[in-house]
Amino acid sequence: MKRYDTIVIGGGSSGMAAALRCAEKNQKVLLMERCDRVGKKILVTGNGKCNLTNERQSMECYRSEEKACAKRILDAFDFDDTMDWFQKLGIYTRQKNGYVYPYNEQAAGVREAFCLALESRSNIDVKTETAACALSKTRRGFLVEAEERGKRISCACRSVIVATGGLAGIRLGCEGDGYRFAAAFGHSVKTPLPSLTALKSSAPFLKKVSGVRSQGKITLKIDHKKAAEETGELQWTDYGISGVAVFQVSRFAVRAIEEQKTVELLVDFMPEKKKGEVEDLLKNMAAFCGYKTSKEFLESLVAAKLAPVLLREAKLAPECLVSRWTAKEVRRLSCCLKAFSLRINGYAGYEKAQVTQGGISLGELTSRLESRLVPGLFFSGEVLDVDGICGGYNLQWAFSSGCVAGRAALERNRQETS
């Protein structure tokens, strides 16, 4: 049975970062990945462009029940540390409004940089198509039992880092093994759920507007109270609504649905104007374009497929001339443009979600991501109860937590031998 200083379970962004960090000072490290190659999830981030991180770092961009703990990790390996590290890995970057991408905007190049760095370290073994099955504590450290290409193997180590990811991206090897390992050692796991995902509705008009993209502001209401709001692109689908703005509020909607609460989206198609200003606009335009039908008029404000839907909600006949609108009808139409209601009754699952919310509680870990219950056991990445909004924040968390856990495992191992 082969022995290592540290075994890292999970070869995603956080696991690769942890392995590189804890392999310093000639520590012997094993990186174990169940897929046929490491870093597969990187290839689909940012639609293949790989939004690595974001210059704007604020805890408003991260969600967790232990935000203070998450902040300590992000401060311990912050944005500047990350940018310096990228340079050492040979990842040259460019920024767009604070969003950081590889200079060639190719996610494959980022994965290759990590792979080359791992291959350059003779003290790092990488085992792919190797799924950890069991993790146990021993007198000298830990025993990891795994299945490697159909064969059962066992490896021993002094420290272990669980970086198995969440459940988002099941086809990329994310099966939630880390939750099982944590629970076996007595750790609390907040129920994992999809986040950064599309929302579903049974509204009958959706099939008619499927494929439409529009700009707007959405307000999420849970049990009739405002829970979140976001402005950006909306993508209408035959099953509901998607787009970056929806992804940003989906975390709260998903958990509310699971808790059987009432969930509603109010869509503002003209967020730059107040309701009274929209009424004035409609009146003024009606005065000049009274010869147009309601449908022809509204198509100048929203996508053609959306116009009949809004008119139906406002109880306006599509063929009605604008010149015949009453003041009451103008108010109804302005209400539809400013607060169109869409009842939400479901969400797209892990096959479409970009990240997992929930996971292992940070309150049960030290500021170095070491278990308070089992010394030598570390966790990093998406398996923890931290998730970010769109914009590079989930990768920043992966890198920060991986590097912090890797460094901590290295120091713990060296202290034991000194």
Secondary structure by P-SEA (a helix, b strand, c coil): cccccbbbccccaaaaaaaaaacccccbbbbbbcccccccccccccccccccccccccccccccccaaaaaaaaaaccaaaaaaaaaaacccccccccccccccccaaaaaaaaaaaaaacccbbbbcccccccccccccbbbbbbbcccbbbbbbbcbbbbcccccccccccccaaaaaaaaaacccccbbbbccbbbbbccccccccccbbbbbbbbbbcccccccccccbbbbcccccccaaaaaaaaaaaaaaaaccbbbbbbbccccccaaaaaaaaaaaaaacccccaaaaaaacccccaaaaaaaaaccccccccccccaaaaaaaaaaacbbbbbbcccccccccccccccccccccccccccccccccccccccccccccccaaaaaaaaaaaaaaaaaaaaaaaaaac
